[in-house]
Amino acid sequence: MLSEQTTTKEEITGWLRGLQDRICAALEDTDGKARFKEDLWERPGGGGGRTRIIGQGNILEKGGVGFSAVYGETPEKILHALKLDQAHFYATGVSIVLHPVNPMVPIIHMNVRYFEMSNGVSWFGGGIDLTPHYVDEEDARYFHTRLKEVCDRHNAGYHPEFKKWADDYFYISHRKETRGIGGIFFDRLSATEAFTKTDRFRFVQSVGDLFAPLYTYFMRKNAQLPYNDRQKEWQMVRRGRYVEFNLVYDKGTKFGLDTDGRAESILMSLPPQAQWHYNYQVTPGSQEEKTQQLLKKGINWV
């Protein structure tokens, strides 16, 4: 059992490192072919990480499970963006994006992270969101139900707050559409009168531990479904939207680049292939139109 005294950055870092190991093992086992390749790296200003990349598998075309623990003088860009006073920082986390071969298997993203400064400021952040190429309403309900169960174990107010946060965050405003069907997103979860630092860490652990059983469920369920050339093309279009979000709006991408992080590891989230058709229009009454109509905020999937 954790105590408030033992919830240190070293303990959090060790748990996150182990989470990367457990997730990679589960994904390899489910894919049945592909194996992760590890790339160790160091950050010039302090710290480093382990980037693990998988690809050309039975189910996973490309994916990354990255662990990092970086520290040093906080860049002025970060201080200004986060409205912080000057102090040294320490940041650690696990970040995952998986792009499947079959367009009937969804893209998934998860990030769980911890940030602290030498002046005593600290918080947790993260979340999970799902980006189906084709929205299957049964799968969407399953996904959101599992997230709600995790949230409710810690606080009944978490799920409605963090689901709305995800809807608002994973929104491609220049397209007027959500990136996918959302999930949960949270940031700056620090200790309060109601929640200790250990309480927050336990919640983050629950979110992290949910990832492997949740995504391997979709891998096993959908990987053998048939698909055609039109559906593969649509997958490429949806991947293009994914790229747009990550390069234009994603705060994690900006934080990594602004703290002189390793670009290859930060950009591992991008798919191996994507397409941008000029003025792409879906066919009325098609599966693609149905998915397009469900890429909006505020859908109650539970």
C-alpha positions as CSV (number, residue, x, y, z in Angstrom):
1,M,0.0,0.0,0.0
2,L,1.3,3.4,-0.9
3,S,1.7,6.1,1.7
4,E,1.9,9.8,1.1
5,Q,5.5,9.7,2.3
6,T,6.5,7.1,-0.4
7,T,4.9,8.8,-3.4
8,T,8.1,10.2,-4.7
9,K,9.3,10.9,-8.2
10,E,11.5,7.8,-8.0
11,E,8.6,5.6,-7.1
12,I,6.4,7.1,-9.9
13,T,9.2,6.8,-12.4
14,G,9.8,3.1,-11.5
15,W,6.1,2.3,-11.9
16,L,5.9,4.0,-15.2
17,R,9.0,2.1,-16.5
18,G,7.4,-1.1,-15.4
19,L,4.1,-0.1,-17.2
20,Q,6.0,0.2,-20.4
21,D,7.3,-3.3,-20.0
22,R,3.9,-4.8,-19.3
23,I,2.2,-3.1,-22.1
24,C,4.8,-4.0,-24.7
25,A,4.6,-7.7,-23.6
26,A,0.8,-7.7,-23.9
27,L,0.9,-6.1,-27.4
28,E,3.6,-8.5,-28.7
29,D,1.6,-11.5,-27.4
30,T,-1.6,-10.4,-29.0
31,D,0.0,-9.4,-32.4
32,G,1.7,-12.8,-32.6
33,K,4.4,-11.6,-35.0
34,A,5.9,-8.2,-34.5
35,R,8.4,-7.5,-31.7
36,F,9.4,-4.1,-30.2
37,K,12.8,-2.6,-31.0
38,E,14.2,-0.5,-28.2
39,D,16.0,2.8,-28.8
40,L,17.7,4.3,-25.7
41,W,18.3,8.0,-25.8
42,E,19.7,10.8,-23.6
43,R,18.5,14.4,-23.4
44,P,21.4,16.9,-23.5
45,G,19.8,19.0,-20.7
46,G,19.2,16.0,-18.5
47,G,17.6,12.7,-18.5
48,G,16.4,10.5,-21.3
49,G,14.2,7.6,-22.2
50,R,13.4,4.3,-23.9
51,T,11.5,4.5,-27.1
52,R,10.1,1.2,-28.3
53,I,8.8,0.8,-31.8
54,I,6.7,-2.1,-33.3
55,G,5.7,-2.6,-36.9
56,Q,4.9,-4.8,-39.8
57,G,3.0,-7.2,-37.6
58,N,-0.1,-9.3,-38.0
59,I,-2.2,-6.5,-36.5
60,L,0.0,-3.5,-35.8
61,E,1.4,-1.7,-38.8
62,K,3.3,0.8,-36.7
63,G,3.2,1.7,-33.0
64,G,5.3,3.2,-30.3
65,V,5.4,2.8,-26.5
66,G,7.7,5.4,-25.1
67,F,9.0,6.0,-21.6
68,S,10.9,9.1,-20.6
69,A,12.3,10.8,-17.5
70,V,13.8,14.2,-18.2
71,Y,14.9,17.1,-16.0
72,G,16.8,20.4,-15.9
73,E,16.3,24.1,-16.2
74,T,12.7,24.8,-17.3
75,P,12.7,26.6,-20.7
76,E,11.1,30.0,-20.9
77,K,8.5,28.8,-23.4
78,I,7.2,26.3,-20.8
79,L,7.2,28.8,-18.0
80,H,5.2,31.2,-20.0
81,A,2.8,28.6,-21.4
82,L,2.1,27.0,-18.0
83,K,2.3,30.3,-16.1
84,L,5.0,29.0,-13.7
85,D,7.8,30.7,-11.8
86,Q,11.4,29.8,-12.7
87,A,12.6,26.5,-11.1
88,H,14.1,23.3,-12.3
89,F,11.7,20.6,-13.6
90,Y,11.3,16.8,-13.6
91,A,8.9,15.1,-16.0
92,T,8.3,11.4,-16.5
93,G,5.7,9.5,-18.4
94,V,4.6,6.8,-20.8
95,S,3.1,7.7,-24.1
96,I,1.6,5.3,-26.6
97,V,0.1,5.5,-30.1
98,L,-0.8,2.4,-32.2
99,H,-1.7,2.3,-35.9
100,P,-3.2,-1.0,-37.0
101,V,-3.1,-2.7,-40.4
102,N,-6.9,-3.4,-40.6
103,P,-9.1,-0.2,-40.9
104,M,-11.7,-2.0,-38.7
105,V,-9.2,-1.9,-35.7
106,P,-9.1,1.6,-34.2
107,I,-6.1,3.8,-33.6
108,I,-5.5,4.3,-29.8
109,H,-3.5,6.8,-27.8
110,M,-2.6,6.8,-24.1
111,N,-0.4,9.1,-22.1
112,V,0.2,9.0,-18.3
113,R,2.7,11.5,-16.9
114,Y,4.0,13.2,-13.8
115,F,5.6,16.7,-13.6
116,E,7.2,18.4,-10.7
117,M,9.4,21.4,-10.0
118,S,12.1,22.2,-7.5
119,N,9.9,24.8,-5.9
120,G,7.3,22.1,-4.8
121,V,4.8,22.4,-7.7
122,S,3.7,19.0,-8.9
123,W,0.9,17.3,-10.8
124,F,-0.3,14.3,-12.8
125,G,-1.8,14.3,-16.3
126,G,-2.8,11.9,-19.0
127,G,-5.7,10.1,-20.6
128,I,-6.8,7.5,-23.2
129,D,-8.7,8.3,-26.4
130,L,-9.9,6.1,-29.3
131,T,-9.8,7.0,-33.0
132,P,-11.8,4.5,-35.0
133,H,-11.5,4.7,-38.8
134,Y,-15.1,3.4,-38.7
135,V,-17.1,4.1,-35.6
136,D,-18.7,0.9,-34.3
137,E,-21.2,2.0,-31.8
138,E,-21.0,-1.2,-29.8
139,D,-17.2,-0.8,-29.5
140,A,-17.6,2.9,-28.6
141,R,-20.0,1.9,-25.7
142,Y,-17.6,-0.8,-24.5
143,F,-14.6,1.6,-24.6
144,H,-16.4,4.4,-22.6
145,T,-18.0,2.0,-20.2
146,R,-14.6,0.6,-19.2
147,L,-13.2,4.1,-18.8
148,K,-16.2,5.1,-16.6
149,E,-15.7,2.1,-14.4
150,V,-12.0,3.1,-13.8
151,C,-13.0,6.7,-13.0
152,D,-15.9,5.8,-10.7
153,R,-13.6,3.6,-8.6
154,H,-11.7,6.8,-7.6
155,N,-14.3,9.5,-7.8
156,A,-17.8,9.8,-9.3
157,G,-17.1,13.2,-10.7
158,Y,-14.0,12.2,-12.6
159,H,-15.7,10.6,-15.6
160,P,-18.1,13.4,-16.6
161,E,-15.4,16.0,-16.1
162,F,-12.6,14.1,-17.9
163,K,-14.8,12.9,-20.8
164,K,-15.8,16.5,-21.5
165,W,-12.2,17.5,-21.3
166,A,-11.3,14.9,-23.9
167,D,-14.1,16.0,-26.2
168,D,-12.9,19.6,-26.0
169,Y,-9.2,18.7,-26.2
170,F,-9.2,16.1,-29.0
171,Y,-11.0,18.5,-31.4
172,I,-9.7,19.5,-34.8
173,S,-11.2,23.0,-34.9
174,H,-10.2,23.8,-38.5
175,R,-12.2,20.7,-39.5
176,K,-15.0,21.2,-37.1
177,E,-14.7,17.5,-36.0
178,T,-13.3,15.5,-33.2
179,R,-10.3,13.3,-33.8
180,G,-12.2,10.2,-32.8
181,I,-14.8,9.2,-30.2
182,G,-12.9,10.8,-27.3
183,G,-12.2,9.1,-24.0
184,I,-10.8,10.8,-20.9
185,F,-8.3,13.6,-20.6
186,F,-6.9,15.2,-17.4
187,D,-4.1,17.5,-16.5
188,R,-2.7,19.3,-13.5
189,L,-4.1,16.8,-11.0
190,S,-2.3,17.9,-7.9
191,A,-2.9,17.3,-4.2
192,T,-5.9,19.1,-2.7
193,E,-7.9,18.9,0.5
194,A,-10.0,16.2,-1.1
195,F,-7.3,14.2,-2.9
196,T,-3.8,13.4,-1.7
197,K,-0.9,13.0,-4.1
198,T,-1.2,9.3,-3.5
199,D,-4.9,9.4,-4.4
200,R,-4.0,11.0,-7.7
201,F,-1.2,8.5,-8.4
202,R,-3.5,5.5,-7.7
203,F,-5.9,6.9,-10.3
204,V,-3.2,7.3,-12.9
205,Q,-2.1,3.7,-12.1
206,S,-5.6,2.5,-12.8
207,V,-5.7,4.3,-16.1
208,G,-2.3,3.0,-17.1
209,D,-3.2,-0.6,-16.1
210,L,-6.4,-0.4,-18.2
211,F,-4.6,0.1,-21.5
212,A,-3.4,-3.4,-22.3
213,P,-6.6,-5.3,-21.7
214,L,-8.7,-2.6,-23.3
215,Y,-6.7,-2.4,-26.6
216,T,-5.9,-6.1,-26.9
217,Y,-9.7,-6.7,-26.7
218,F,-10.2,-4.5,-29.9
219,M,-7.2,-6.2,-31.6
220,R,-8.6,-9.7,-31.1
221,K,-12.2,-8.7,-31.9
222,N,-11.6,-6.8,-35.1
223,A,-8.3,-7.8,-36.6
224,Q,-9.7,-10.5,-38.8
225,L,-12.7,-8.5,-40.2
226,P,-12.6,-8.2,-44.0
227,Y,-12.0,-4.8,-45.7
228,N,-11.7,-3.5,-49.2
229,D,-9.7,-0.9,-51.1
230,R,-12.2,1.9,-50.4
231,Q,-12.1,1.2,-46.7
232,K,-8.3,1.2,-46.8
233,E,-8.3,4.6,-48.6
234,W,-10.6,6.0,-45.9
235,Q,-8.2,4.7,-43.3
236,M,-5.5,6.8,-44.9
237,V,-7.7,9.9,-44.9
238,R,-8.5,9.4,-41.2
239,R,-4.8,9.0,-40.5
240,G,-4.3,12.3,-42.2
241,R,-6.6,13.9,-39.7
242,Y,-4.7,12.3,-36.9
243,V,-1.5,13.8,-38.2
244,E,-3.1,17.3,-38.4
245,F,-4.1,17.1,-34.7
246,N,-0.8,15.9,-33.5
247,L,1.2,18.5,-35.3
248,V,-1.1,21.5,-34.8
249,Y,-2.8,21.1,-31.4
250,D,-1.2,18.3,-29.3
251,K,0.3,19.8,-26.2
252,G,2.6,16.8,-25.5
253,T,4.2,17.3,-28.9
254,K,4.8,20.9,-28.2
255,F,6.1,20.3,-24.7
256,G,8.5,17.6,-25.9
257,L,9.9,19.8,-28.7
258,D,10.0,22.9,-26.5
259,T,12.1,21.1,-23.9
260,D,14.6,19.9,-26.5
261,G,13.3,16.4,-26.4
262,R,14.2,13.8,-29.0
263,A,12.2,14.5,-32.1
264,E,12.2,10.9,-33.3
265,S,10.6,9.7,-30.1
266,I,8.2,12.6,-29.9
267,L,7.0,12.1,-33.5
268,M,6.6,8.3,-33.1
269,S,2.9,8.9,-32.9
270,L,2.7,9.6,-36.7
271,P,1.4,6.8,-39.0
272,P,3.7,5.2,-41.6
273,Q,1.3,6.4,-44.3
274,A,-1.5,8.9,-44.6
275,Q,-3.4,10.7,-47.4
276,W,-4.8,14.2,-48.0
277,H,-7.3,14.4,-50.9
278,Y,-8.3,17.9,-51.9
279,N,-11.8,18.7,-50.8
280,Y,-12.5,15.1,-49.9
281,Q,-16.3,14.3,-49.8
282,V,-17.9,11.2,-48.3
283,T,-20.6,9.4,-50.3
284,P,-24.1,10.0,-48.9
285,G,-25.5,7.0,-47.0
286,S,-22.0,5.3,-46.8
287,Q,-20.2,3.9,-43.8
288,E,-17.8,6.9,-44.1
289,E,-20.7,9.4,-43.8
290,K,-22.0,7.6,-40.7
291,T,-18.6,7.9,-39.1
292,Q,-18.2,11.5,-40.1
293,Q,-21.6,12.3,-38.5
294,L,-20.4,10.7,-35.2
295,L,-17.2,12.8,-35.0
296,K,-18.6,15.4,-32.7
297,K,-18.5,16.4,-29.0
298,G,-21.0,15.5,-26.3
299,I,-22.1,12.0,-27.4
300,N,-23.2,10.0,-24.4
301,W,-21.8,6.5,-25.1
302,V,-22.6,5.0,-21.7
